[in-house]
């Protein structure tokens, strides 16, 4: 017993209402569609990551997380993310991280600080 697969697709140049039988052909997507979606997802991920890093950076390790949040937010904005609000919020939180760091350095005179007082 032999199994033969037949792909029945409608062609645009065929007459309406009639199926065209072709064997071995697969409808192809445009090769540019997948990279565009991947780039969009990557930019959205950068926007969310900048927001999270900026938020965490307000509490701990702001000397590193602040600049990382700023860089990721700027990358997300240049790659035209759909989450522009989160990218701008990540940018603002990254700048706030650096402002908190500057305030703590001027208050304590050192980069090292503790929450307990």
N, C-alpha and C positions, 0 to 999 in steps of 0.2 A: 504494500500500500504506500502510495506517495502523496505527500501533502504539498500543495502548491499554494503560495500566498499571492493574492492578487490585490493590488492597491487601486481602489476606485476613487479617483479624485475628479473634481470638476475643473476644467481648464477655462480660462477666460475667453479663448477664441473658439470654443466649442459651441454648438447650438444649445440654447437653454433647454433644460429638461432631459438631456441625454447624458448618461454617464460615459466617461471615456475610460476604457480598461487599459491600464498600463502595468507592466510587470517590472519589478526591480527599481522603481523610482520612489524616492522619498521626498516629501515636500521639505524644502530647505528654508531655514530662517536666514535673515540677513546676517552676515558675519559681524557687523558692527553693533548689533543689538545686545549681545551678551557683555562686551566690554563696557558699554555705556551703563548698563545696570550695575555691573560690578563697581564701576567708578562712583556711581551714585550711592551705593551702599557703603562704600569705603568712606566717602565724604560724610555721610550721615553718622557713621561710626566714630569718625574723628570729632564731630560736633558733640556727640554724647560723651565721648571720652574726655574732651576738654572741660565739659561741664562737671563731670564727676571728679576729675583731678583738681579743678579749681575749688570745688566744695570741700573736698578732703584736705586740700592744702591750707584752708583757713584754720584748721585745727593742728595739723602736724606736718612737719617736713616741708614748710612753705618755700624754703630756699630753692628746692628742686621742682616741686609740683607746680608752683606759680608760673615759672617760665615754660614748663612743658604744656600747661593749659593754654597759655598764650599762643605758642607755636601751633598746637593742634587746632585751635580755633581759627587762626589765620589760614592754615592749610585747608580747613573745611570750607571757609568762605571763598577761597580762591578756586576751589573745585566745585563751586556752585551747589552746596548742600541744600536739601529741601528743609532741613532743620536749622534755618538761619537764626531763629530765636535762641536755640540752645547754643549755637556757636557764639553769638554775641554775649550770652550769659556766661559762657565759659571764658571768653575774653575778659569780661568785667571781673569775674571771680579771680582770674589769674593776676590781674592788676591789683585787686584787693589783697591777694596773698602777698604780693610784694610790698604793699602799703602796710600790712600788718607786720611783716618782717622789719620794715624800716622803723615802725613805731616801737617794736620790741627791742631793736638794737639801740635806739636812742634812749629808751627807758632803762635798760639793763647794762648797756655798754658792751654787750657781747651777743653773739648769735645764739648761744645756748640758752635755753629758757625752760622752765618747768611749769606745769599747769597747777600743781599743788601750792605754789607760792613760796 
